[in-house]
Amino acid sequence: SNRFNISRYEFDIIRHMSSWATCGFEKSVETEHASISDEQKQLDDTGPEWFFNVQEKEMIGKQCKMLLNYGRVLYLRDHGYNASLIRYATDDITIENVLLLAYLHKA
C-alpha cells in the first residue's frame, strides 16, 4: 500500500535527491561546469540541481535520506519486524552514519 500517496515519479525524485547528502558538491562544481556544453547547461538550469546552493542541496539530501529510511522502518514494522534507526557516529566521522536495526517480532 502507499500510505503517503507518493507517486513513482515523486519517489524517484526523492531517491535522486538523497544522493545530494553524500556526493561532495563543493569538490565537483567547477569540474562539472567546465565539462558541460553551453546547450546542456541551459537545459539543466531548469532542474533542481541548479536551483539550490551546495549547503541547501546537502540539507535536502539528508532530509530525503531520513524520509527513505523512515519508509524502510515503516515497511518492516508493517511486516512484523521491530525496526529502528540508530545513529552510530557523528557526521565528522562519516556522513553514512545511520544503522537500520530490525528483528522479527515474536508474538
Number of C-alpha atoms within 10 A of each C-alpha: 5 6 5 7 8 11 10 9 9 11 13 12 13 19 16 13 20 23 17 23 22 15 13 12 16 11 9 10 11 10 10 10 11 9 9 12 9 11 8 9 13 11 9 14 11 10 10 11 13 12 12 12 11 17 13 13 23 21 14 19 22 20 17 22 23 15 15 16 17 16 13 16 20 15 14 17 17 11 11 14 17 16 20 18 15 11 11 11 13 11 10 7 8 11 12 15 13 17 13 13 12 15 12 12 11 7 4
